[in-house]
Amino acid sequence: MLSHLEETEWDPDSYAVGLVRLRDELHEATRALAAARRGTKVLVPGAKAF
């Protein structure tokens, strides 16, 4: 596993963009979960209506 990482060129900009996307997705998921617990509906981009 580590040998693969050592051979791969690391791009800090794409890594940062990935972290920002992950943060945003986690924020949206947390918001939807909180709304579900309250019994309210929240529109989440890319999610199916429930």
mmCIF file as gemmi writes it, N, C-alpha and C atoms, coordinates in Angstrom:
data_model
loop_
_atom_site.group_PDB
_atom_site.id
_atom_site.type_symbol
_atom_site.label_atom_id
_atom_site.label_alt_id
_atom_site.label_comp_id
_atom_site.label_asym_id
_atom_site.label_entity_id
_atom_site.label_seq_id
_atom_site.pdbx_PDB_ins_code
_atom_site.Cartn_x
_atom_site.Cartn_y
_atom_site.Cartn_z
_atom_site.occupancy
_atom_site.B_iso_or_equiv
_atom_site.pdbx_formal_charge
_atom_site.auth_seq_id
_atom_site.auth_asym_id
_atom_site.pdbx_PDB_model_num
ATOM 1 N N . MET Axp A 1 ? 0.838 -1.201 0 1 0 ? 1 A 1
ATOM 2 C CA . MET Axp A 1 ? 0 0 0 1 0 ? 1 A 1
ATOM 3 C C . MET Axp A 1 ? 0.872 1.25 0 1 0 ? 1 A 1
ATOM 4 N N . LEU Axp A 2 ? 1.835 1.326 0.888 1 0 ? 2 A 1
ATOM 5 C CA . LEU Axp A 2 ? 2.686 2.51 0.956 1 0 ? 2 A 1
ATOM 6 C C . LEU Axp A 2 ? 3.544 2.654 -0.288 1 0 ? 2 A 1
ATOM 7 N N . SER Axp A 3 ? 3.981 1.527 -0.857 1 0 ? 3 A 1
ATOM 8 C CA . SER Axp A 3 ? 4.805 1.627 -2.065 1 0 ? 3 A 1
ATOM 9 C C . SER Axp A 3 ? 4.009 2.293 -3.187 1 0 ? 3 A 1
ATOM 10 N N . HIS Axp A 4 ? 2.705 2.012 -3.241 1 0 ? 4 A 1
ATOM 11 C CA . HIS Axp A 4 ? 1.86 2.652 -4.254 1 0 ? 4 A 1
ATOM 12 C C . HIS Axp A 4 ? 1.784 4.159 -4.018 1 0 ? 4 A 1
ATOM 13 N N . LEU Axp A 5 ? 1.686 4.558 -2.773 1 0 ? 5 A 1
ATOM 14 C CA . LEU Axp A 5 ? 1.611 5.983 -2.46 1 0 ? 5 A 1
ATOM 15 C C . LEU Axp A 5 ? 2.92 6.697 -2.782 1 0 ? 5 A 1
ATOM 16 N N . GLU Axp A 6 ? 4.01 6.019 -2.549 1 0 ? 6 A 1
ATOM 17 C CA . GLU Axp A 6 ? 5.302 6.637 -2.824 1 0 ? 6 A 1
ATOM 18 C C . GLU Axp A 6 ? 5.521 6.853 -4.314 1 0 ? 6 A 1
ATOM 19 N N . GLU Axp A 7 ? 4.967 5.963 -5.152 1 0 ? 7 A 1
ATOM 20 C CA . GLU Axp A 7 ? 5.138 6.066 -6.593 1 0 ? 7 A 1
ATOM 21 C C . GLU Axp A 7 ? 4.202 7.098 -7.215 1 0 ? 7 A 1
ATOM 22 N N . THR Axp A 8 ? 3.132 7.443 -6.524 1 0 ? 8 A 1
ATOM 23 C CA . THR Axp A 8 ? 2.132 8.365 -7.048 1 0 ? 8 A 1
ATOM 24 C C . THR Axp A 8 ? 2.547 9.805 -6.75 1 0 ? 8 A 1
ATOM 25 N N . GLU Axp A 9 ? 2.419 10.653 -7.757 1 0 ? 9 A 1
ATOM 26 C CA . GLU Axp A 9 ? 2.717 12.071 -7.541 1 0 ? 9 A 1
ATOM 27 C C . GLU Axp A 9 ? 1.613 12.686 -6.701 1 0 ? 9 A 1
ATOM 28 N N . TRP Axp A 10 ? 1.98 13.383 -5.66 1 0 ? 10 A 1
ATOM 29 C CA . TRP Axp A 10 ? 1.018 13.966 -4.734 1 0 ? 10 A 1
ATOM 30 C C . TRP Axp A 10 ? 0.759 15.409 -5.123 1 0 ? 10 A 1
ATOM 31 N N . ASP Axp A 11 ? -0.504 15.741 -5.319 1 0 ? 11 A 1
ATOM 32 C CA . ASP Axp A 11 ? -0.899 17.092 -5.698 1 0 ? 11 A 1
ATOM 33 C C . ASP Axp A 11 ? -1.647 17.726 -4.529 1 0 ? 11 A 1
ATOM 34 N N . PRO Axp A 12 ? -1.01 18.649 -3.823 1 0 ? 12 A 1
ATOM 35 C CA . PRO Axp A 12 ? -1.664 19.239 -2.646 1 0 ? 12 A 1
ATOM 36 C C . PRO Axp A 12 ? -2.941 19.995 -2.979 1 0 ? 12 A 1
ATOM 37 N N . ASP Axp A 13 ? -3.029 20.577 -4.173 1 0 ? 13 A 1
ATOM 38 C CA . ASP Axp A 13 ? -4.242 21.312 -4.534 1 0 ? 13 A 1
ATOM 39 C C . ASP Axp A 13 ? -5.436 20.371 -4.68 1 0 ? 13 A 1
ATOM 40 N N . SER Axp A 14 ? -5.251 19.245 -5.366 1 0 ? 14 A 1
ATOM 41 C CA . SER Axp A 14 ? -6.374 18.316 -5.539 1 0 ? 14 A 1
ATOM 42 C C . SER Axp A 14 ? -6.732 17.669 -4.201 1 0 ? 14 A 1
ATOM 43 N N . TYR Axp A 15 ? -5.751 17.455 -3.346 1 0 ? 15 A 1
ATOM 44 C CA . TYR Axp A 15 ? -6.006 16.902 -2.019 1 0 ? 15 A 1
ATOM 45 C C . TYR Axp A 15 ? -6.872 17.881 -1.216 1 0 ? 15 A 1
ATOM 46 N N . ALA Axp A 16 ? -6.539 19.163 -1.264 1 0 ? 16 A 1
ATOM 47 C CA . ALA Axp A 16 ? -7.306 20.178 -0.535 1 0 ? 16 A 1
ATOM 48 C C . ALA Axp A 16 ? -8.729 20.276 -1.072 1 0 ? 16 A 1
ATOM 49 N N . VAL Axp A 17 ? -8.874 20.228 -2.396 1 0 ? 17 A 1
ATOM 50 C CA . VAL Axp A 17 ? -10.213 20.284 -3.001 1 0 ? 17 A 1
ATOM 51 C C . VAL Axp A 17 ? -11.031 19.08 -2.542 1 0 ? 17 A 1
ATOM 52 N N . GLY Axp A 18 ? -10.398 17.909 -2.497 1 0 ? 18 A 1
ATOM 53 C CA . GLY Axp A 18 ? -11.09 16.707 -2.032 1 0 ? 18 A 1
ATOM 54 C C . GLY Axp A 18 ? -11.535 16.83 -0.594 1 0 ? 18 A 1
ATOM 55 N N . LEU Axp A 19 ? -10.693 17.405 0.249 1 0 ? 19 A 1
ATOM 56 C CA . LEU Axp A 19 ? -11.066 17.594 1.658 1 0 ? 19 A 1
ATOM 57 C C . LEU Axp A 19 ? -12.224 18.57 1.807 1 0 ? 19 A 1
ATOM 58 N N . VAL Axp A 20 ? -12.228 19.621 1.005 1 0 ? 20 A 1
ATOM 59 C CA . VAL Axp A 20 ? -13.323 20.594 1.055 1 0 ? 20 A 1
ATOM 60 C C . VAL Axp A 20 ? -14.625 19.938 0.619 1 0 ? 20 A 1
ATOM 61 N N . ARG Axp A 21 ? -14.569 19.134 -0.444 1 0 ? 21 A 1
ATOM 62 C CA . ARG Axp A 21 ? -15.776 18.421 -0.897 1 0 ? 21 A 1
ATOM 63 C C . ARG Axp A 21 ? -16.276 17.459 0.169 1 0 ? 21 A 1
ATOM 64 N N . LEU Axp A 22 ? -15.352 16.734 0.787 1 0 ? 22 A 1
ATOM 65 C CA . LEU Axp A 22 ? -15.738 15.805 1.847 1 0 ? 22 A 1
ATOM 66 C C . LEU Axp A 22 ? -16.383 16.547 3.011 1 0 ? 22 A 1
ATOM 67 N N . ARG Axp A 23 ? -15.804 17.678 3.386 1 0 ? 23 A 1
ATOM 68 C CA . ARG Axp A 23 ? -16.371 18.489 4.472 1 0 ? 23 A 1
ATOM 69 C C . ARG Axp A 23 ? -17.79 18.935 4.132 1 0 ? 23 A 1
ATOM 70 N N . ASP Axp A 24 ? -17.984 19.391 2.889 1 0 ? 24 A 1
ATOM 71 C CA . ASP Axp A 24 ? -19.302 19.852 2.463 1 0 ? 24 A 1
ATOM 72 C C . ASP Axp A 24 ? -20.319 18.713 2.459 1 0 ? 24 A 1
ATOM 73 N N . GLU Axp A 25 ? -19.899 17.544 1.982 1 0 ? 25 A 1
ATOM 74 C CA . GLU Axp A 25 ? -20.803 16.391 1.952 1 0 ? 25 A 1
ATOM 75 C C . GLU Axp A 25 ? -21.166 15.948 3.366 1 0 ? 25 A 1
ATOM 76 N N . LEU Axp A 26 ? -20.2 15.947 4.27 1 0 ? 26 A 1
ATOM 77 C CA . LEU Axp A 26 ? -20.484 15.588 5.659 1 0 ? 26 A 1
ATOM 78 C C . LEU Axp A 26 ? -21.423 16.598 6.313 1 0 ? 26 A 1
ATOM 79 N N . HIS Axp A 27 ? -21.251 17.871 5.982 1 0 ? 27 A 1
ATOM 80 C CA . HIS Axp A 27 ? -22.129 18.916 6.525 1 0 ? 27 A 1
ATOM 81 C C . HIS Axp A 27 ? -23.566 18.686 6.059 1 0 ? 27 A 1
ATOM 82 N N . GLU Axp A 28 ? -23.743 18.414 4.761 1 0 ? 28 A 1
ATOM 83 C CA . GLU Axp A 28 ? -25.084 18.173 4.226 1 0 ? 28 A 1
ATOM 84 C C . GLU Axp A 28 ? -25.711 16.922 4.836 1 0 ? 28 A 1
ATOM 85 N N . ALA Axp A 29 ? -24.919 15.871 4.995 1 0 ? 29 A 1
ATOM 86 C CA . ALA Axp A 29 ? -25.438 14.634 5.576 1 0 ? 29 A 1
ATOM 87 C C . ALA Axp A 29 ? -25.838 14.851 7.034 1 0 ? 29 A 1
ATOM 88 N N . THR Axp A 30 ? -25.05 15.612 7.756 1 0 ? 30 A 1
ATOM 89 C CA . THR Axp A 30 ? -25.365 15.91 9.155 1 0 ? 30 A 1
ATOM 90 C C . THR Axp A 30 ? -26.648 16.724 9.254 1 0 ? 30 A 1
ATOM 91 N N . ARG Axp A 31 ? -26.8 17.678 8.338 1 0 ? 31 A 1
ATOM 92 C CA . ARG Axp A 31 ? -28.021 18.493 8.302 1 0 ? 31 A 1
ATOM 93 C C . ARG Axp A 31 ? -29.251 17.63 8.029 1 0 ? 31 A 1
ATOM 94 N N . ALA Axp A 32 ? -29.125 16.716 7.06 1 0 ? 32 A 1
ATOM 95 C CA . ALA Axp A 32 ? -30.246 15.844 6.714 1 0 ? 32 A 1
ATOM 96 C C . ALA Axp A 32 ? -30.584 14.909 7.872 1 0 ? 32 A 1
ATOM 97 N N . LEU Axp A 33 ? -29.565 14.387 8.55 1 0 ? 33 A 1
ATOM 98 C CA . LEU Axp A 33 ? -29.801 13.509 9.684 1 0 ? 33 A 1
ATOM 99 C C . LEU Axp A 33 ? -30.512 14.248 10.812 1 0 ? 33 A 1
ATOM 100 N N . ALA Axp A 34 ? -30.069 15.46 11.096 1 0 ? 34 A 1
ATOM 101 C CA . ALA Axp A 34 ? -30.715 16.255 12.145 1 0 ? 34 A 1
ATOM 102 C C . ALA Axp A 34 ? -32.169 16.545 11.783 1 0 ? 34 A 1
ATOM 103 N N . ALA Axp A 35 ? -32.418 16.844 10.519 1 0 ? 35 A 1
ATOM 104 C CA . ALA Axp A 35 ? -33.791 17.113 10.077 1 0 ? 35 A 1
ATOM 105 C C . ALA Axp A 35 ? -34.645 15.856 10.195 1 0 ? 35 A 1
ATOM 106 N N . ALA Axp A 36 ? -34.072 14.718 9.847 1 0 ? 36 A 1
ATOM 107 C CA . ALA Axp A 36 ? -34.819 13.458 9.955 1 0 ? 36 A 1
ATOM 108 C C . ALA Axp A 36 ? -35.179 13.164 11.408 1 0 ? 36 A 1
ATOM 109 N N . ARG Axp A 37 ? -34.268 13.472 12.299 1 0 ? 37 A 1
ATOM 110 C CA . ARG Axp A 37 ? -34.554 13.256 13.725 1 0 ? 37 A 1
ATOM 111 C C . ARG Axp A 37 ? -35.672 14.17 14.204 1 0 ? 37 A 1
ATOM 112 N N . ARG Axp A 38 ? -35.726 15.385 13.643 1 0 ? 38 A 1
ATOM 113 C CA . ARG Axp A 38 ? -36.787 16.328 14.021 1 0 ? 38 A 1
ATOM 114 C C . ARG Axp A 38 ? -38.086 16.023 13.297 1 0 ? 38 A 1
ATOM 115 N N . GLY Axp A 39 ? -38.008 15.211 12.237 1 0 ? 39 A 1
ATOM 116 C CA . GLY Axp A 39 ? -39.202 14.89 11.471 1 0 ? 39 A 1
ATOM 117 C C . GLY Axp A 39 ? -39.517 15.916 10.41 1 0 ? 39 A 1
ATOM 118 N N . THR Axp A 40 ? -38.561 16.75 10.041 1 0 ? 40 A 1
ATOM 119 C CA . THR Axp A 40 ? -38.76 17.737 8.986 1 0 ? 40 A 1
ATOM 120 C C . THR Axp A 40 ? -38.045 17.278 7.725 1 0 ? 40 A 1
ATOM 121 N N . LYS Axp A 41 ? -38.442 17.836 6.602 1 0 ? 41 A 1
ATOM 122 C CA . LYS Axp A 41 ? -37.818 17.485 5.334 1 0 ? 41 A 1
ATOM 123 C C . LYS Axp A 41 ? -36.815 18.564 4.944 1 0 ? 41 A 1
ATOM 124 N N . VAL Axp A 42 ? -35.667 18.12 4.473 1 0 ? 42 A 1
ATOM 125 C CA . VAL Axp A 42 ? -34.625 19.033 4.011 1 0 ? 42 A 1
ATOM 126 C C . VAL Axp A 42 ? -34.201 18.581 2.631 1 0 ? 42 A 1
ATOM 127 N N . LEU Axp A 43 ? -34.098 19.523 1.711 1 0 ? 43 A 1
ATOM 128 C CA . LEU Axp A 43 ? -33.632 19.186 0.377 1 0 ? 43 A 1
ATOM 129 C C . LEU Axp A 43 ? -32.112 19.089 0.387 1 0 ? 43 A 1
ATOM 130 N N . VAL Axp A 44 ? -31.618 17.928 0.011 1 0 ? 44 A 1
ATOM 131 C CA . VAL Axp A 44 ? -30.181 17.694 -0.039 1 0 ? 44 A 1
ATOM 132 C C . VAL Axp A 44 ? -29.818 17.436 -1.498 1 0 ? 44 A 1
ATOM 133 N N . PRO Axp A 45 ? -28.905 18.219 -2.049 1 0 ? 45 A 1
ATOM 134 C CA . PRO Axp A 45 ? -28.522 18.022 -3.441 1 0 ? 45 A 1
ATOM 135 C C . PRO Axp A 45 ? -28.015 16.603 -3.691 1 0 ? 45 A 1
ATOM 136 N N . GLY Axp A 46 ? -28.562 15.962 -4.707 1 0 ? 46 A 1
ATOM 137 C CA . GLY Axp A 46 ? -28.114 14.628 -5.079 1 0 ? 46 A 1
ATOM 138 C C . GLY Axp A 46 ? -28.73 13.5 -4.265 1 0 ? 46 A 1
ATOM 139 N N . ALA Axp A 47 ? -29.552 13.813 -3.303 1 0 ? 47 A 1
ATOM 140 C CA . ALA Axp A 47 ? -30.152 12.766 -2.473 1 0 ? 47 A 1
ATOM 141 C C . ALA Axp A 47 ? -31.578 12.492 -2.938 1 0 ? 47 A 1
ATOM 142 N N . LYS Axp A 48 ? -32.033 11.291 -2.679 1 0 ? 48 A 1
ATOM 143 C CA . LYS Axp A 48 ? -33.412 10.926 -3.017 1 0 ? 48 A 1
ATOM 144 C C . LYS Axp A 48 ? -34.342 11.463 -1.928 1 0 ? 48 A 1
ATOM 145 N N . ALA Axp A 49 ? -35.518 11.82 -2.331 1 0 ? 49 A 1
ATOM 146 C CA . ALA Axp A 49 ? -36.507 12.31 -1.363 1 0 ? 49 A 1
ATOM 147 C C . ALA Axp A 49 ? -36.957 11.156 -0.476 1 0 ? 49 A 1
ATOM 148 N N . PHE Axp A 50 ? -37.179 11.441 0.786 1 0 ? 50 A 1
ATOM 149 C CA . PHE Axp A 50 ? -37.656 10.395 1.705 1 0 ? 50 A 1
ATOM 150 C C . PHE Axp A 50 ? -38.786 10.911 2.543 1 0 ? 50 A 1
